[in-house]
Amino acid sequence: MPTLQKKLPSLALKEVFEILANDIKTLYSCTQVNSEWFCEASPLLWRDPFSNKSKTHFAIGTYIQEMSLQKKQIIKKNFNISRFESNSLLPYSSFLRSININNFMDAVINFWQNFHKYSQ
């Protein structure tokens, strides 16, 4: 028997996700439900990715994936980074609305340290 799947209207999802904007764990869980929820919740997760220092170095890798092929080749050549050749799913950098520069710098350093730790 076929099931009828009712979908929440996009605007309703946005409203719910906006309420959850400060609950990062729940919002992240919402991105795992389906592709529509992923596309609606991701901009909220990525509008201030450096506000919390926890795992912010992953954001740096995601931003590298968004770079043009030419820029990726420069990074690959100068820093021996090859695992960021794939493209990202969404334009994550376009969601950025706020940045804590100190946390950003810490994330870059943390990214570099983690990259070298796992690439050796």
HELIX and SHEET records of a PDB file:
HELIX    1   1 SER A   10  ILE A   19  1                                  10    
HELIX    2   2 ILE A   24  THR A   31  1                                   8    
HELIX    3   3 SER A   35  LEU A   45  1                                  11    
HELIX    4   4 HIS A   57  GLU A   66  1                                  10    
HELIX    5   5 LEU A   69  PHE A   79  1                                  11    
HELIX    6   6 TYR A   92  PHE A   95  5                                   4    
HELIX    7   7 ILE A  101  SER A  119  1                                  19    
END                                                                             
